[in-house]
C-alpha cells in the first residue's frame, strides 16, 4: 500500500496545478501518479513541472536525448524499459 497519498484532482483550486495534472493525464508524462503525489506540496509540483514543461514539452531538448535520459533512468532503477 502506498504511504504517500495522491491528491484528488477535484480538490485543487490552483489553475497551474490543475493544468499540470491534466497534461500528465493526457500525455502520460510525467506519470499522473507522481504528479498527484507532488501536488501534495504545491511548491514541489511547480518546481518540478515548470522546467519539465520548458525542457521536455517545449522542445529545448532533442528527442534523441530525451530517449537517452529515459533509458538511463530505467536502467538506474532496474526497470525492464
Protein Blocks (a to p, Z undefined) as FASTA:
>chain_A
ZZbdcddfklpcbfklmmmmmmmmmnopacfklmmmmmmpmmlmmmmmmmmmmmmmnopa
cfklmmmmmmmmmmmnopaZZ
